Each structure stands twice: as structure tokens, then as C-alpha cells.
Amino acid sequence: MNHERVAGRGARFLLVAASVVVILAGLKAAAGLVLPFLVAVFLALVSLPLLNLLQVWRVPRWAAVGLTLILVICVLFLLIYLLAGSIAGFTADLPVYQARLEAMTRGLVAWVEAHGVKVPREMPEGWLNPGNALELVAGGLRTATSILSNLALVVLTVVFILLEAAGFPDKLRAAFPGGGDSVRLGRIRTEVQRYLGVKFLVGAATGAVLAAVLTILRVDFALLWGVLACVANFIPALGSVLAAVPPILLALVEFGPGRAIAVAIAFMALVSLGNLAETALVGRRLGMSILAVFISLVFWAWLWGPVGMFLAVPLTILLKIVLENTEDLRWVAVMLDAGPRARPSAKAE
């Protein structure tokens, strides 16, 4: 009997593993279709608080959806208009920046060796080339531009999500008349909206201030790095590092170490203020461990490339929120958390 039970568990595990492999292969193959839909879902979730606020002000649903959609479209078109030139200019100037960084790196290696430190010559080519970081950023920007080119699909998806959003609570109550499941799903929806809304507001404020600071410091493509900082804010801990590297390298290439240090200090100050604001608004409940952040970055980047890397932590956070509200898989959410927390009481359920 025990042997049959173990065999049954083994067969179930193999079936689940095979299903996961098939699903991942499908998601990787359908990246061109899935990524615009995911971008639309995130835009809709970020826009829902504005839609709810307009309805609280007694604005009719159709008018509230229309106003919210107009704002989203205006923001998207403004970003595309402002960033198109920056992305094209950065991509065109990339070889120049890489050549300067390579020359600076060779000079640094020669200086280190002149002081008696031996640099291994057998190191793989490119390990000491910081210009590769700029190439990675350029690849991610090109992918993001291709996704935004499907603007019609993104906008239509946002429209339908916003139209359905107002009736979603009623659908939950009708689908789960017992009350417990509908309350749990409603809590998941509220936490997801709150998390994305706070991350977007803090990221937008950080990006705007950073763009202004970089403009004052005369670093090229300041607006581009401000938008990158806003997007990278969705990646806890590691996002600020990823967003800081390109402008610091550009400041180093253009103006020398002093300006690069000034950019780094500005980044650290803005990130610290942003972390304090997020802690005050959502607390530490939605934090993730550094290991979980790193693994999610590697996994989603492998699955969907640079854009998957930027969507990695938001997707993992959403999964974590869902798992926290389930009895059987709450332990997985605890493992993803930044630190151990008390288990929610039954009364809270």
C-alpha cells in the first residue's frame, strides 16, 4: 500500500514537471503576443485607482473609463515621442561610448600592473569591458520599443480591462456565493493594485527628479535614464543598481570620475528616499529576499529577454500575493519573503 502511494506521488510529480515544461515552452514561443498583453495588464492595474477615484466622484462609468484611457494614451504617446529620439541617439552613439570605456579600462589595467598587481591575461574577453553593460541596456530598449509598437493591441486590452473592472467585485460574489473565496480574491486584487500603484508613483517621482539632476549635471540622455529608473523601481534592491550603471558610466566617459561620483550619490539619495516612502505606504509585507529577486531576474530574463527581466519581480510579487492567500501554498510565499513573518490568523481570513 505504501509502495503504491509513493509511486502515485512520483507519477504526480512527473506529470506536474512535464506540464510546467510545456507551459514554459509555450510562453517562450509566444513572447511576442504575451508581452504586450502583460504590459497592458500592468498599465490597467496602475490606472485602476484613478478609475475608482473618478467613480467615487460620481463620474459615470463610461466617462471615467474614457478619461482614464485618454490619460494612459497621452502618457504612452508622450513617452514614445520623447524617448524615440533618445533611444535612437543612444544606439547610434553606443560604439563611441564603448570605445572610450574600453580605452579607460585598458589604461586602468596598465596602471594596476605598473603598481605590481598582475591581471590574468587568460580571463575571457569582455569580462573587463564595462561597455557590455551599455550594450545590454541598448538591447532592452530596442525590445521595449518593439513592444510599444503594438500600441493598438495594448490600448484595446487596457480598454476592455477597465470596462470589466467595475463589475469584477459583483462577479466574484456571484462566482463564490459562500463569501470566503470572494473576500480572499478581492484582497488579492486590492493588494496587487496597491503594490503596483505605490511602486509606479514612487518610481515616477524618482525618475522625474533623477532626470532633472542628470540634466543639471549635463549627462547625455537624462530623460531616458529617468524613465529607466522608474521602470527599474519595480525590481527591489537590484533595480536601483541596474538603473544606476548606464548614467554613471556615461558621466565617467564624458566628464571623468568626479561627475560619475556625483551621479552615484544622487542615485543613492533618491533610492533611499524612495525606499522610505514605499515602506511608509505599503510596509515591508510585500518585500522579497535578495535571493528570490536574483532567481526571478535570471528566470524571467531567460524566458522573455531584457523585458522579462524588468517584469520579473512584479510577476513574482503577484505570484507571492496569490500564494499568501492560499492555505496549501502559503509556505512558498514565506520562502520568497524578505524575512519570517507571523502567519495570518484564521480570523484574518
C-alpha positions as CSV (number, residue, x, y, z in Angstrom):
1,M,0.0,0.0,0.0
2,N,2.8,2.4,0.9
3,H,4.6,1.5,-2.3
4,E,1.6,2.3,-4.4
5,R,1.2,5.7,-2.5
6,V,4.9,6.6,-3.2
7,A,4.5,5.5,-6.8
8,G,1.4,7.7,-7.2
9,R,3.2,10.7,-5.7
10,G,6.1,10.1,-8.1
11,A,3.8,9.9,-11.1
12,R,2.0,13.1,-10.0
13,F,5.4,14.9,-9.6
14,L,6.5,13.8,-13.1
15,L,3.1,14.9,-14.6
16,V,3.4,18.4,-12.9
17,A,7.0,18.8,-14.0
18,A,6.1,17.9,-17.6
19,S,3.2,20.3,-17.5
20,V,5.5,23.1,-16.3
21,V,8.0,22.4,-19.1
22,V,5.2,22.5,-21.7
23,I,3.8,25.8,-20.3
24,L,7.2,27.5,-20.2
25,A,8.0,26.4,-23.7
26,G,4.6,27.9,-24.9
27,L,5.3,31.1,-23.0
28,K,8.7,31.4,-24.5
29,A,7.4,30.7,-28.0
30,A,4.5,33.2,-27.7
31,A,6.6,36.0,-26.2
32,G,5.7,38.4,-29.0
33,L,2.0,38.0,-28.1
34,V,2.2,37.6,-24.4
35,L,4.4,40.5,-23.5
36,P,2.1,43.2,-25.0
37,F,-0.8,41.7,-23.0
38,L,1.3,41.7,-19.8
39,V,2.2,45.3,-20.4
40,A,-1.5,46.1,-20.9
41,V,-2.4,44.3,-17.7
42,F,0.1,46.3,-15.6
43,L,-1.0,49.6,-17.2
44,A,-4.6,48.7,-16.4
45,L,-3.8,47.8,-12.8
46,V,-1.8,51.0,-12.3
47,S,-4.7,53.0,-13.8
48,L,-7.5,51.4,-11.7
49,P,-7.0,53.7,-8.7
50,L,-7.7,56.7,-10.9
51,L,-10.8,55.0,-12.4
52,N,-12.1,54.2,-8.9
53,L,-11.4,57.8,-7.7
54,L,-13.4,59.2,-10.7
55,Q,-16.3,56.8,-9.8
56,V,-16.2,58.0,-6.2
57,W,-16.7,61.5,-7.6
58,R,-19.9,60.3,-9.2
59,V,-18.4,60.3,-12.7
60,P,-20.4,57.8,-14.9
61,R,-18.5,54.6,-15.6
62,W,-18.2,55.2,-19.4
63,A,-16.8,58.7,-18.8
64,A,-14.5,57.5,-16.1
65,V,-13.1,54.8,-18.4
66,G,-12.8,57.3,-21.2
67,L,-10.9,59.9,-19.1
68,T,-8.6,57.2,-17.7
69,L,-7.9,55.8,-21.1
70,I,-7.2,59.3,-22.6
71,L,-4.7,59.9,-19.8
72,V,-3.0,56.5,-20.4
73,I,-2.8,57.1,-24.2
74,C,-1.4,60.6,-23.7
75,V,1.3,59.3,-21.3
76,L,2.2,56.5,-23.7
77,F,2.4,58.8,-26.8
78,L,4.4,61.4,-24.8
79,L,6.9,58.7,-23.7
80,I,7.2,57.3,-27.2
81,Y,7.7,60.8,-28.7
82,L,10.2,61.9,-26.1
83,L,12.1,58.6,-25.9
84,A,12.3,57.8,-29.6
85,G,15.0,60.3,-30.3
86,S,16.9,59.4,-27.1
87,I,16.9,55.7,-27.9
88,A,18.0,56.3,-31.5
89,G,20.7,58.7,-30.4
90,F,22.0,56.4,-27.6
91,T,22.1,53.4,-30.0
92,A,23.9,55.5,-32.6
93,D,26.5,56.8,-30.1
94,L,26.9,53.4,-28.3
95,P,30.1,52.4,-30.3
96,V,31.7,55.7,-29.3
97,Y,30.9,55.2,-25.6
98,Q,32.1,51.6,-25.7
99,A,35.4,52.5,-27.4
100,R,36.0,55.2,-24.7
101,L,35.2,52.8,-21.9
102,E,37.5,50.1,-23.4
103,A,40.3,52.7,-23.6
104,M,39.8,53.7,-20.0
105,T,39.7,50.1,-18.9
106,R,43.0,49.3,-20.7
107,G,44.5,52.4,-19.0
108,L,43.3,51.2,-15.6
109,V,44.7,47.7,-16.2
110,A,48.1,49.2,-17.2
111,W,48.1,51.4,-14.1
112,V,47.3,48.4,-11.8
113,E,50.0,46.3,-13.4
114,A,52.5,49.2,-13.1
115,H,51.9,49.0,-9.3
116,G,52.8,45.4,-9.1
117,V,49.3,43.8,-9.4
118,K,49.2,41.0,-12.0
119,V,46.0,41.0,-14.1
120,P,45.4,37.5,-15.6
121,R,45.6,37.5,-19.3
122,E,43.6,34.3,-19.7
123,M,40.4,36.0,-18.5
124,P,37.6,35.6,-21.0
125,E,37.3,38.6,-23.4
126,G,34.7,41.1,-22.3
127,W,35.0,40.4,-18.5
128,L,36.8,43.7,-18.0
129,N,34.7,45.6,-20.6
130,P,32.0,47.8,-18.9
131,G,30.8,48.8,-22.4
132,N,28.9,45.4,-22.4
133,A,26.5,46.9,-19.8
134,L,25.6,49.7,-22.2
135,E,25.0,47.1,-25.0
136,L,22.7,45.2,-22.7
137,V,20.7,48.4,-21.9
138,A,20.5,49.2,-25.7
139,G,19.1,45.7,-26.4
140,G,16.5,46.1,-23.7
141,L,15.5,49.5,-25.0
142,R,15.1,48.1,-28.6
143,T,12.9,45.3,-27.3
144,A,10.8,47.7,-25.3
145,T,10.3,49.9,-28.4
146,S,9.1,46.9,-30.4
147,I,6.6,46.1,-27.7
148,L,5.3,49.7,-27.6
149,S,4.9,49.5,-31.4
150,N,2.0,47.1,-30.7
151,L,0.2,50.1,-29.1
152,A,-3.2,49.3,-30.6
153,L,-3.2,45.9,-29.0
154,V,-2.0,47.3,-25.7
155,V,-4.6,50.1,-25.7
156,L,-7.5,47.8,-26.7
157,T,-6.6,45.4,-23.9
158,V,-6.5,48.2,-21.4
159,V,-9.9,49.4,-22.5
160,F,-11.5,46.0,-22.0
161,I,-9.9,45.5,-18.6
162,L,-11.1,48.9,-17.4
163,L,-14.6,48.3,-18.7
164,E,-14.7,45.0,-16.8
165,A,-13.1,46.3,-13.7
166,A,-16.1,48.0,-12.2
167,G,-18.2,44.8,-12.3
168,F,-15.4,42.5,-11.1
169,P,-16.4,42.5,-7.4
170,D,-20.0,41.6,-8.3
171,K,-18.7,38.7,-10.5
172,L,-16.6,37.5,-7.5
173,R,-19.6,37.5,-5.2
174,A,-21.7,35.6,-7.8
175,A,-19.0,33.1,-8.6
176,F,-18.2,32.4,-4.9
177,P,-21.5,32.8,-3.0
178,G,-20.0,31.4,0.2
179,G,-18.2,34.7,0.8
180,G,-14.8,33.4,1.9
181,D,-13.2,32.8,-1.5
182,S,-14.6,36.1,-2.9
183,V,-13.2,38.0,0.0
184,R,-9.8,36.4,-0.4
185,L,-9.7,37.1,-4.2
186,G,-10.8,40.7,-3.5
187,R,-8.0,41.1,-1.1
188,I,-5.5,39.8,-3.7
189,R,-6.8,42.3,-6.2
190,T,-6.6,45.2,-3.7
191,E,-3.0,44.3,-2.6
192,V,-1.9,43.9,-6.2
193,Q,-3.4,47.3,-7.2
194,R,-1.9,49.0,-4.1
195,Y,1.6,47.5,-4.7
196,L,1.7,48.5,-8.4
197,G,0.2,51.9,-7.7
198,V,2.8,52.7,-5.0
199,K,5.7,51.4,-7.0
200,F,4.6,53.4,-10.0
201,L,4.2,56.7,-8.1
202,V,7.5,56.3,-6.2
203,G,9.2,55.3,-9.4
204,A,7.8,58.2,-11.4
205,A,8.8,60.7,-8.7
206,T,12.3,59.1,-8.6
207,G,12.7,59.2,-12.4
208,A,11.5,62.8,-12.7
209,V,13.9,64.0,-10.0
210,L,16.7,61.9,-11.4
211,A,16.2,63.3,-15.0
212,A,16.3,66.8,-13.6
213,V,19.5,66.1,-11.7
214,L,21.2,64.5,-14.7
215,T,20.1,67.4,-16.9
216,I,21.8,69.8,-14.4
217,L,24.9,67.6,-14.5
218,R,24.7,67.7,-18.3
219,V,24.7,63.9,-18.6
220,D,23.5,62.7,-22.1
221,F,20.0,61.2,-22.5
222,A,18.8,62.3,-19.0
223,L,15.2,61.7,-19.8
224,L,16.0,58.1,-21.0
225,W,17.7,57.3,-17.7
226,G,14.9,58.8,-15.7
227,V,12.4,56.5,-17.4
228,L,14.7,53.6,-16.9
229,A,14.9,54.4,-13.2
230,C,11.1,54.5,-13.0
231,V,10.8,51.0,-14.6
232,A,13.7,49.6,-12.6
233,N,11.9,50.7,-9.4
234,F,9.7,47.6,-9.8
235,I,12.8,45.5,-9.1
236,P,13.6,45.6,-5.4
237,A,17.3,46.1,-4.3
238,L,18.9,45.1,-7.7
239,G,16.8,47.5,-9.8
240,S,18.5,50.6,-8.5
241,V,21.9,49.1,-9.3
242,L,20.8,48.2,-12.8
243,A,19.4,51.7,-13.5
244,A,22.4,53.4,-12.0
245,V,25.1,51.8,-14.1
246,P,24.4,53.4,-17.6
247,P,24.3,57.1,-16.4
248,I,27.3,56.6,-14.1
249,L,29.3,55.1,-17.0
250,L,28.3,57.9,-19.3
251,A,29.2,60.5,-16.7
252,L,32.6,58.8,-16.3
253,V,33.2,58.7,-20.1
254,E,32.1,62.3,-20.7
255,F,33.3,64.2,-17.6
256,G,35.5,61.9,-15.5
257,P,35.3,60.3,-12.0
258,G,34.1,63.4,-10.2
259,R,30.9,63.7,-12.2
260,A,30.3,59.9,-12.1
261,I,30.6,60.0,-8.2
262,A,28.1,62.9,-8.2
263,V,25.6,60.8,-10.2
264,A,26.1,57.8,-7.9
265,I,25.5,60.0,-4.8
266,A,22.3,61.4,-6.4
267,F,21.1,57.8,-7.2
268,M,21.8,56.6,-3.6
269,A,19.9,59.6,-2.1
270,L,16.9,59.2,-4.4
271,V,16.7,55.4,-3.9
272,S,16.9,55.8,-0.1
273,L,14.1,58.3,-0.1
274,G,12.1,56.1,-2.4
275,N,12.5,53.1,-0.1
276,L,11.4,55.1,2.9
277,A,8.3,56.3,1.0
278,E,7.4,52.7,0.0
279,T,7.9,51.4,3.5
280,A,5.6,54.1,4.8
281,L,2.9,53.4,2.2
282,V,2.9,49.6,1.9
283,G,5.1,48.5,4.8
284,R,7.5,45.6,4.5
285,R,4.8,43.0,3.9
286,L,5.4,42.8,0.1
287,G,9.2,42.6,0.4
288,M,11.2,39.8,-1.2
289,S,14.5,38.2,-0.3
290,I,17.6,39.2,-2.4
291,L,18.0,35.5,-3.4
292,A,14.4,35.4,-4.7
293,V,14.8,38.6,-6.6
294,F,18.0,37.3,-8.2
295,I,16.5,34.0,-9.2
296,S,13.4,35.6,-10.6
297,L,15.5,38.0,-12.6
298,V,17.5,35.1,-14.1
299,F,14.4,33.0,-14.8
300,W,12.3,35.7,-16.4
301,A,15.2,37.1,-18.4
302,W,15.9,33.7,-19.8
303,L,12.2,33.3,-20.6
304,W,11.5,36.7,-22.2
305,G,14.8,38.5,-22.5
306,P,15.5,42.1,-21.2
307,V,11.8,43.0,-20.9
308,G,11.2,39.8,-18.9
309,M,13.9,40.9,-16.5
310,F,12.0,44.1,-15.8
311,L,8.7,42.3,-15.5
312,A,10.4,39.6,-13.3
313,V,9.8,41.0,-9.8
314,P,6.3,42.4,-10.4
315,L,5.2,39.0,-11.7
316,T,6.9,37.2,-8.8
317,I,5.3,39.7,-6.3
318,L,1.9,39.0,-7.8
319,L,2.5,35.2,-7.5
320,K,3.6,35.8,-3.9
321,I,0.5,37.7,-3.0
322,V,-1.7,34.9,-4.5
323,L,0.2,32.3,-2.6
324,E,-0.1,34.2,0.7
325,N,-3.8,34.0,0.4
326,T,-3.9,30.2,-0.1
327,E,-3.6,27.7,2.7
328,D,-1.7,24.9,0.9
329,L,1.0,27.1,-0.8
330,R,1.5,29.8,1.8
331,W,4.8,28.2,2.7
332,V,6.1,29.1,-0.8
333,A,5.3,32.8,-0.2
334,V,7.1,32.6,3.2
335,M,10.2,31.3,1.4
336,L,10.0,34.2,-1.1
337,D,9.7,36.8,1.7
338,A,12.4,39.1,2.8
339,G,12.1,37.8,6.4
340,P,9.9,35.5,8.5
341,R,6.5,36.9,9.4
342,A,3.8,35.7,11.7
343,R,1.3,33.5,10.0
344,P,-2.1,35.2,9.4
345,S,-4.6,34.1,11.9
346,A,-7.8,32.3,10.9
347,K,-9.7,35.3,11.9
348,A,-7.9,37.4,9.4
349,E,-9.0,35.0,6.7
